[in-house]
Amino acid sequence: MKPSDLGNLCRLLVSADLVEKHILPFLNEDQTKKVIIPNQERNGLKVWVRDVDTASMHRLVFKKWSSSKSYIFNDGWTKQFVRRRGLVEGDEIGLYWDSDLSMLHFSVLCRAAAAGQD
């Protein structure tokens, strides 16, 4: 995790190359439009996210970030994942798009080493 994913921006930033390789090819045309062309009426794609580690379900909004070529998950990211799971800079997470269920799976793969540990 990077500081920008944990702070007051309230979103998880995912690079375009990862999204375009591992998520977009598995969305239908309507879903893809909601992600790529968000607007006032259609502000991103609402997706279910299953936290594999806690077996809990959460809802986020997935969309292309207009000021960059990246994609974001927001509308609950900080509360539902950062705070609830105690994510910190350096934690490594995994995301997997389940095309059969049209949902994302989330897991904390590796926790950052605590400061002062050798």
C-alpha positions in Angstrom: 0.0 0.0 0.0 1.1 3.5 -0.8 0.4 6.6 1.3 -2.1 7.9 -1.3 -4.1 4.7 -0.9 -4.4 5.1 2.8 -4.9 8.8 3.3 -7.6 11.5 2.9 -8.0 10.8 -0.9 -10.3 7.9 0.2 -9.5 5.7 -2.8 -7.4 2.8 -4.0 -5.4 3.6 -7.1 -4.8 0.7 -9.6 -2.6 1.1 -12.6 -4.2 1.1 -16.0 -2.0 -1.8 -17.3 -3.2 -4.1 -14.5 -6.9 -3.2 -14.9 -6.8 -3.4 -18.7 -5.2 -6.9 -18.5 -7.0 -8.5 -15.5 -10.4 -6.8 -15.1 -11.7 -5.0 -18.2 -11.6 -8.0 -20.5 -14.0 -9.8 -18.2 -16.6 -7.0 -18.0 -19.6 -6.8 -20.3 -20.1 -3.7 -22.6 -22.4 -1.9 -20.2 -20.1 -2.5 -17.2 -17.1 -1.3 -19.2 -18.8 1.9 -20.2 -19.7 2.6 -16.5 -16.0 2.2 -15.6 -14.4 4.1 -18.5 -16.9 6.9 -19.1 -18.2 7.9 -15.6 -20.5 10.9 -15.6 -23.1 12.5 -13.3 -25.8 9.9 -14.1 -23.4 7.0 -14.3 -20.7 7.6 -11.8 -18.7 4.4 -12.1 -19.5 0.7 -11.7 -20.7 -0.5 -8.3 -19.0 -3.7 -7.5 -19.1 -6.3 -4.7 -15.8 -7.0 -3.1 -15.4 -10.1 -1.0 -12.7 -9.9 1.7 -11.4 -13.4 1.5 -9.6 -13.2 4.9 -12.7 -12.2 6.8 -15.4 -13.7 4.6 -17.2 -10.3 4.5 -18.8 -8.5 1.6 -18.4 -4.8 0.8 -19.5 -2.5 -2.0 -17.2 -0.1 -3.8 -17.3 2.0 -6.9 -14.9 1.2 -9.7 -14.0 3.8 -12.3 -11.4 5.4 -14.5 -9.8 8.4 -12.7 -10.3 11.4 -15.0 -7.1 13.2 -14.0 -4.8 10.2 -14.9 -4.7 7.0 -16.9 -5.3 4.9 -13.8 -8.4 3.4 -12.2 -9.7 3.8 -8.7 -11.9 2.0 -6.2 -13.7 4.5 -3.9 -16.9 5.2 -2.1 -16.1 3.3 1.0 -12.5 2.2 0.5 -11.1 3.9 3.5 -13.7 2.8 6.0 -14.4 -0.7 4.6 -10.8 -1.7 4.0 -8.1 0.7 5.3 -9.6 1.3 8.8 -11.4 -2.1 9.2 -8.3 -4.1 8.2 -5.7 -1.7 9.7 -3.9 -1.3 6.4 -0.6 0.6 6.6 2.1 1.7 4.1 4.0 -1.3 2.8 1.2 -3.8 3.2 0.7 -5.9 0.1 -2.8 -6.7 -1.0 -4.2 -9.0 -3.7 -7.2 -8.3 -5.9 -8.8 -10.9 -8.2 -11.8 -10.3 -10.5 -14.1 -13.3 -10.5 -15.8 -13.2 -13.9 -18.3 -15.9 -13.0 -19.7 -13.9 -10.0 -18.9 -10.5 -11.4 -17.1 -9.5 -8.2 -13.7 -8.7 -6.8 -11.9 -10.7 -4.2 -9.6 -8.9 -1.8 -6.9 -10.3 0.5 -4.0 -9.0 2.6 -1.1 -11.0 1.1 1.7 -9.6 3.3 1.9 -7.2 6.2 4.6 -4.5 6.3 7.4 -5.1 8.8 6.8 -3.1 12.0 9.1 -0.2 12.6 12.1 -1.1 14.6 12.0 -4.8 13.9 15.2 -6.4 12.4 
